[in-house]
Structures are given as structure tokens and as C-alpha cells.
Amino acid sequence: MAKLESRLIVGGGFLAMSLIAIATFLRVAHGGPAMAGPVKEAKSKPGSFAVVELYTSEGCSSCPPAEANLRRITEEAKSNGTTVYALDFHIDYWDRLGWIDVASNAAATSRQNDYANQFGNRSVYTPQMIINGKVEFNGSDGPKSDLELSSALAETTTFKIAVNAKRQDTIVIANWTASNPLEDDVILVALVQDDLITLVNAGENQGRTLHHFNVVRDFQTADASLSQGEVTLKLPMQDRNAPHHIVGFLQSRTTGQIRAATSTTF
């Protein structure tokens, strides 16, 4: 299975929010089906968790299988009683190729570029899946995602965070606390739309109706060394009344490793 779907040259530090220069040429190598091969049931220990980030785009024809894989992972986690936080990040570098993703976000692109620096990759691609900030691979690869998920859920953490949130008209105010964060840690708080359905009228997925799951519509980071804080998240204008929830996690600014995670509703 080829790994690359689209690639861009990257730069910058982890969690930097600056925009990247868009490459004028994208290489395409389509990924395999999300359900290829037997599925290994993930088991977890008390205190274990997995944050599964998928970097995707409505303009990418290889991304729907990866999004189906993300949905499968989450549904199986609910069935198995494992703690998995799924996050569907829509990048914006596909937007110039015929279709503007309704959920694309330059901040998601910047975050993916920071991961590329962390992993020593010269470029970024879709669909990319990252688990607990430690490992990355083609998001359509079901057996690989199951293997890495089982590995993540075999570990435990002593770090703790808590997040609560309330809606105020078109924004959500989220308050967070962190217990004994390390000096280089940051808190990321994400506003996540439960479901999003889009009829794509152009680009590689023209004519397809795409069903997205756990779409990150806004996210903010803060210095975790403060031990507590507040962030403001904007609800998407056209989907402000759709079901949303909040996911928060503690992450090393240096290594990208996610140390603890939680979620809440509002």
C-alpha cells in the first residue's frame, strides 16, 4: 500500500499556528480499504486512552475509506468499553484543487505540519492518522490502526486533566485544569461536531455524499504550566445548532506525546 496521498514541504515548530506555503504539485497514491484484513480487538487497562487524529479533506478521493476507518474504530471502542477520542481534522491545502472543504481549517494544516517536523517527514499527506501523538500512518490502513491502537491502550497514564464547557450564543467557553503538568506541556481544547454530511459538487469526490464523524470545527491551545485556564471556541455558522462536544488533552510541546485526555458535553 502506498503511503502518500498528497504532500507539501513543511517547516515551523510543534503547535505553531503560522500558514504554510502551498506546493503547486500534489502527488496522489490511493490508500487501501479501511477494513482490509482481520480486525484485532483492542483491549485497554484502567487509566489508558487513545487520541486518534485523522488529517483528511473532502477534496481527497482516498480519504473516505480513512474516515470510515475512524468511525469503525470509535464504534468498536464503545462496544469494547475502551477509551478512544476520535478527531477528524480537515486540512485546507486541497481547497485549491476544485472543491473547498466546508470544514477545512488552516490551523489544522499548521498542526499537521508540526507533526511532520516531529516525525522527521519532509512533507504532509492525506489521509494521515496519528495516535497519541506518537505514531503516524495511512489512515485507511485498518490492520495498522488496530495494531497501534492496541499498543496505545496497553499503556497507562498518571497525568490528569478536566474540562467543562458552556455555550453562550455562537461561542463555547471551555475551562480546563491540569494536574502536575510538565514544563513543556500544552492543553489543546477542541470543539467537535458529532456528524457532518456534505454533497460534494466538484473535485475528486464530485457527486459523492460524504459523511464525516467527530469533525474538529475549532480548537485552541494554552500553556498547561498555568494548571488552569479558559478558552473560547466558535461554533460553525451554518451548523451552530448541530450536536457538538468538547475534547481536551495534555500534550508535550517538544515531543508531541499526548499524556492525558478527556471529553465533555455542553
GITACOR-V451029 format. One record per pair of residues at least 12 apart in sequence whose ideal C-beta (glycine too) atoms are under 10 Angstrom apart, sorted by the first residue. I is the first residue (numbers start at 1). J is the second residue. Records with the same first field share a line. If there is no record, write none. Layout:
I: J + J
This chain:
1: 29 + 30 + 31 + 32 + 33 + 36 + 137 + 138 + 140 + 141 + 144
2: 27 + 28 + 29 + 30 + 31 + 32 + 62 + 125 + 138
3: 29 + 31 + 121 + 125 + 128 + 136 + 137 + 138 + 141
4: 26 + 27 + 28 + 29 + 30 + 31 + 62 + 123 + 124 + 125 + 126 + 128 + 138
5: 26 + 27 + 28 + 29 + 30 + 31 + 55 + 56 + 57 + 60 + 61 + 62 + 63 + 66 + 94 + 124 + 125 + 126 + 127 + 128 + 138 + 139 + 140
6: 23 + 25 + 26 + 27 + 28 + 29 + 57 + 59 + 60 + 62 + 63 + 91 + 93 + 94 + 97 + 123 + 124 + 125 + 126 + 127 + 128
7: 23 + 25 + 26 + 27 + 28 + 29 + 93 + 116 + 121 + 122 + 123 + 124 + 125 + 126
8: 20 + 21 + 22 + 23 + 24 + 25 + 26 + 91 + 93 + 109 + 112 + 113 + 116 + 122 + 123 + 124 + 125
9: 21 + 22 + 23 + 113 + 116 + 122 + 123 + 124
10: 23 + 109 + 110 + 112 + 113 + 114 + 115 + 116 + 117 + 121 + 122 + 123 + 124
11: 113 + 114 + 116 + 117
12: 110 + 113 + 114 + 116 + 117
13: 113 + 114 + 117 + 118 + 253 + 254
14: 111 + 113 + 114 + 115 + 117 + 118 + 133 + 184 + 186 + 251 + 252 + 253 + 254 + 255 + 256
15: 107 + 110 + 111 + 114 + 115 + 118 + 186 + 188 + 221 + 251 + 252 + 253 + 256
16: 110 + 111 + 113 + 114 + 117
17: 106 + 107 + 110 + 111 + 114 + 220 + 221
18: 106 + 110 + 113
19: 92 + 106 + 107 + 109 + 110 + 113
20: 91 + 92 + 93 + 106 + 109 + 110 + 112 + 113 + 116 + 124
21: 93
22: 92 + 93 + 94 + 95 + 96 + 109
23: 93 + 123 + 124
24: 96
26: 59 + 60 + 93 + 94 + 96 + 97 + 123 + 125 + 126
27: 123 + 125
28: 60 + 61 + 62 + 125 + 126 + 204
29: 62 + 125 + 138
30: 60 + 61 + 62 + 65 + 138 + 140 + 204
31: 60 + 61 + 62 + 63 + 65 + 66 + 69 + 125 + 126 + 127 + 137 + 138 + 139 + 140 + 141
32: 62 + 65 + 138 + 140 + 141 + 142 + 143 + 144
33: 65 + 66 + 68 + 69 + 140 + 141 + 142
34: 64 + 65 + 66 + 67 + 68 + 69 + 70 + 71 + 72 + 73 + 127 + 139 + 140 + 141 + 142 + 143 + 145
35: 65 + 68 + 69 + 72 + 140 + 142 + 143
36: 65 + 69 + 140 + 141 + 142 + 143 + 144
37: 141 + 142 + 143 + 144 + 146
38: 142 + 143 + 146
39: 72 + 73 + 76 + 142 + 143 + 145 + 146
40: 142 + 143 + 145 + 146 + 147 + 149 + 150
41: 76 + 79 + 80 + 82 + 146 + 149 + 150
42: 73 + 76 + 77 + 80 + 82 + 84 + 145 + 146 + 147 + 148 + 149 + 150 + 151 + 152 + 153 + 154
43: 80 + 81 + 82 + 149 + 150 + 153 + 154
44: 77 + 80 + 81 + 82 + 83 + 84 + 149 + 150 + 152 + 153 + 154 + 155 + 156
45: 82 + 153 + 154 + 155 + 156
46: 83 + 156
47: 83 + 155 + 156 + 157 + 158 + 159 + 160 + 260
48: 82 + 83 + 84 + 152 + 153 + 154 + 155 + 156 + 157
49: 82 + 83 + 84 + 85 + 132 + 152 + 153 + 155 + 156 + 157 + 249 + 258 + 259 + 260 + 261 + 262
50: 73 + 77 + 82 + 83 + 84 + 85 + 86 + 131 + 132 + 148 + 149 + 150 + 151 + 152 + 153 + 155 + 258 + 261
51: 83 + 84 + 85 + 86 + 87 + 130 + 131 + 132 + 133 + 134 + 152 + 188 + 190 + 247 + 249 + 251 + 258 + 260 + 261
52: 69 + 70 + 73 + 74 + 77 + 84 + 85 + 86 + 87 + 88 + 129 + 130 + 131 + 132 + 139 + 145 + 148 + 149 + 152 + 214
53: 70 + 85 + 86 + 87 + 88 + 89 + 108 + 111 + 112 + 115 + 128 + 129 + 130 + 131 + 132 + 133 + 136 + 139 + 190 + 216 + 258
54: 66 + 67 + 69 + 70 + 73 + 86 + 87 + 88 + 89 + 90 + 126 + 127 + 128 + 129 + 130 + 139 + 140 + 145 + 212 + 213 + 214 + 215 + 216
55: 87 + 88 + 89 + 90 + 91 + 108 + 109 + 111 + 112 + 115 + 124 + 125 + 126 + 127 + 128 + 129 + 130 + 136 + 139
56: 70 + 88 + 89 + 90 + 91 + 94 + 101 + 103 + 104 + 108 + 126 + 127 + 128 + 129 + 139 + 210 + 212 + 215
57: 89 + 90 + 91 + 92 + 93 + 94 + 95 + 97 + 99 + 100 + 101 + 103 + 104 + 108 + 109 + 126 + 127 + 203 + 204 + 205
58: 90 + 94 + 95 + 99 + 100 + 101 + 102 + 103 + 104 + 196 + 198 + 200 + 202 + 203 + 204 + 205 + 208 + 210 + 212
59: 90 + 91 + 92 + 93 + 94 + 95 + 96 + 97 + 98 + 99 + 100 + 101 + 104 + 126 + 200 + 202 + 203 + 204 + 205 + 206
60: 90 + 91 + 93 + 94 + 97 + 99 + 101 + 125 + 126 + 127 + 203 + 204 + 205
61: 203 + 204 + 205 + 206 + 208
62: 125 + 126 + 127 + 138 + 139 + 140 + 204 + 205
63: 88 + 90 + 94 + 101 + 126 + 127 + 128 + 139 + 140 + 204 + 205 + 210 + 212
64: 127 + 140 + 205 + 208 + 210 + 211 + 212
65: 127 + 138 + 139 + 140 + 141 + 142
66: 88 + 126 + 127 + 128 + 129 + 138 + 139 + 140 + 141 + 142 + 145
67: 86 + 88 + 127 + 139 + 140 + 210 + 211 + 212 + 213 + 214 + 215
68: 139 + 140 + 142 + 211 + 213
69: 127 + 129 + 138 + 139 + 140 + 141 + 142 + 144 + 145 + 146
70: 84 + 86 + 87 + 88 + 127 + 129 + 139 + 140 + 145 + 212 + 213 + 214
71: 86 + 88 + 195 + 211 + 212 + 213 + 214
72: 142 + 145 + 146 + 213
73: 86 + 129 + 131 + 139 + 142 + 145 + 146 + 149
74: 86 + 213 + 214
75: 213
76: 146 + 149
77: 149 + 153
80: 153
82: 149 + 150 + 152 + 153
83: 153 + 261 + 262 + 263
84: 131 + 149 + 152 + 153 + 261
85: 132 + 190 + 192 + 214 + 245 + 247 + 248 + 249 + 258 + 261 + 262 + 263
86: 192 + 213 + 214 + 247
87: 108 + 130 + 188 + 190 + 192 + 214 + 215 + 216 + 219 + 247 + 249 + 261
88: 103 + 108 + 139 + 192 + 193 + 196 + 212 + 213 + 214 + 215 + 216 + 217
89: 103 + 104 + 105 + 107 + 108 + 109 + 111 + 112 + 126 + 128 + 130 + 190 + 214 + 215 + 216 + 219
90: 102 + 103 + 104 + 105 + 108 + 109 + 126 + 196 + 212 + 215 + 216 + 217
91: 103 + 104 + 105 + 106 + 107 + 108 + 109 + 110 + 111 + 112 + 113 + 124 + 125 + 126 + 128
92: 104 + 105 + 106 + 107 + 108 + 109 + 110
93: 106 + 109 + 112 + 113 + 124 + 126
94: 109 + 126 + 203 + 204
95: 109 + 203
97: 202 + 203 + 204
98: 200 + 201 + 202 + 203 + 204 + 205 + 206
99: 198 + 200 + 201 + 202 + 203 + 204 + 205 + 206
100: 202 + 203
101: 198 + 200 + 203 + 205 + 210 + 212
102: 196 + 198 + 200 + 210 + 212 + 215 + 236 + 238 + 239
103: 193 + 196 + 198 + 212 + 215 + 216 + 217 + 236 + 239
105: 215 + 216 + 217 + 218 + 219
107: 216 + 218 + 219 + 220 + 221
108: 216 + 219
109: 124
111: 130 + 188 + 216 + 219 + 221 + 256
112: 124 + 125 + 126 + 128 + 130 + 136
114: 253 + 256
115: 128 + 130 + 133 + 136 + 256
116: 128 + 136
117: 256
118: 130 + 133 + 134 + 136 + 252 + 254 + 255 + 256 + 257
119: 133 + 134 + 135 + 136 + 256
121: 136
124: 136
125: 138 + 139
126: 138 + 139
127: 139 + 140 + 141
129: 141 + 144 + 145 + 148 + 149
130: 148 + 256 + 258
131: 145 + 148 + 149 + 151 + 152 + 153 + 258
132: 148 + 149 + 151 + 152 + 153 + 155 + 157 + 249 + 251 + 256 + 257 + 258 + 259 + 261
133: 249 + 251 + 252 + 255 + 256 + 257 + 258 + 259
134: 148 + 151 + 152 + 155 + 255 + 256 + 257 + 258
135: 147 + 148 + 151 + 152
136: 148 + 256
152: 258
157: 250 + 258 + 259 + 260 + 261
158: 179 + 180 + 259 + 260
159: 178 + 179 + 180 + 181 + 182 + 185 + 224 + 249 + 250 + 258 + 259 + 260 + 261
160: 177 + 178 + 179 + 180 + 181 + 250 + 259 + 260 + 262
161: 176 + 177 + 178 + 179 + 181 + 185 + 187 + 189 + 224 + 227 + 228 + 248 + 249 + 250 + 259 + 260 + 261 + 262
162: 175 + 176 + 177 + 178 + 179 + 228 + 248 + 260 + 262 + 264
163: 175 + 176 + 177 + 178 + 187 + 189 + 190 + 231 + 246 + 247 + 248 + 249 + 261 + 262 + 263 + 264 + 266
164: 176 + 177 + 246 + 248 + 262 + 264 + 265 + 266
165: 189 + 191 + 230 + 231 + 233 + 244 + 245 + 246 + 248 + 263 + 264 + 265 + 266
166: 266
167: 233 + 235 + 240 + 244 + 266
168: 232 + 235 + 266
169: 235 + 240
170: 234 + 235 + 236 + 237 + 240
171: 191 + 218 + 232 + 233 + 234 + 235 + 240
172: 189 + 191 + 217 + 218 + 231 + 232 + 233 + 234 + 235 + 240 + 244 + 245 + 246 + 266
173: 230 + 231 + 232 + 233 + 266
174: 187 + 189 + 190 + 191 + 220 + 222 + 229 + 230 + 231 + 232 + 233 + 246 + 248 + 264 + 266
175: 189 + 228 + 229 + 230 + 231 + 248
176: 188 + 189 + 222 + 224 + 226 + 227 + 228 + 229 + 230 + 231 + 246 + 248 + 249 + 250 + 262 + 264
177: 224 + 226 + 227 + 228 + 229 + 248
178: 222 + 224 + 225 + 226 + 227 + 228 + 229 + 248 + 249 + 250 + 259 + 260
179: 227 + 250 + 260
180: 224 + 227 + 250 + 259
181: 223 + 224 + 225 + 226 + 227 + 250 + 251 + 252 + 259 + 260
182: 224 + 225 + 250 + 252 + 253 + 254 + 259
183: 223 + 224 + 225 + 252 + 253 + 254
184: 223 + 224 + 225 + 251 + 252 + 253 + 254 + 255
185: 223 + 224 + 225 + 250 + 251 + 252 + 253 + 254 + 257 + 258 + 259 + 260
186: 221 + 222 + 223 + 224 + 225 + 249 + 250 + 251 + 252 + 253
187: 220 + 221 + 222 + 223 + 224 + 225 + 226 + 227 + 228 + 229 + 231 + 248 + 249 + 250 + 251 + 260
188: 216 + 219 + 220 + 221 + 222 + 224 + 231 + 247 + 248 + 249 + 250 + 251 + 258 + 261
189: 218 + 219 + 220 + 221 + 222 + 229 + 230 + 231 + 232 + 233 + 246 + 247 + 248 + 249 + 262 + 264
190: 214 + 215 + 216 + 217 + 218 + 219 + 220 + 221 + 231 + 233 + 244 + 245 + 246 + 247 + 248 + 249 + 263
191: 215 + 216 + 217 + 218 + 219 + 220 + 231 + 232 + 233 + 234 + 235 + 236 + 244 + 245 + 246 + 247 + 266
192: 213 + 214 + 215 + 216 + 217 + 218 + 219 + 233 + 243 + 244 + 245 + 246 + 247 + 263
193: 212 + 213 + 214 + 215 + 216 + 217 + 218 + 235 + 236 + 239 + 240 + 242 + 243 + 244 + 245
194: 212 + 213 + 214 + 215 + 242 + 243 + 244 + 245 + 265
195: 211 + 212 + 213 + 214 + 215 + 239 + 242 + 243
196: 210 + 211 + 212 + 213 + 214 + 215 + 217 + 236 + 239 + 242
197: 209 + 210 + 211 + 212
198: 210 + 211 + 212 + 215
214: 244 + 245 + 247
215: 236 + 239 + 242 + 244
216: 247
217: 233 + 234 + 235 + 236 + 239 + 240 + 242 + 244
218: 231 + 232 + 233 + 234 + 235 + 236 + 244
219: 231 + 233 + 246 + 247 + 248
220: 232 + 233 + 234
221: 251 + 253
222: 248
223: 253
224: 250 + 251 + 252 + 253 + 259 + 260
231: 246 + 248
233: 246 + 266
243: 265
244: 265 + 266
245: 263 + 264 + 265 + 266
246: 262 + 263 + 264 + 265 + 266
247: 261 + 262 + 263 + 264
248: 260 + 261 + 262 + 263 + 264
249: 261 + 262 + 263
250: 262
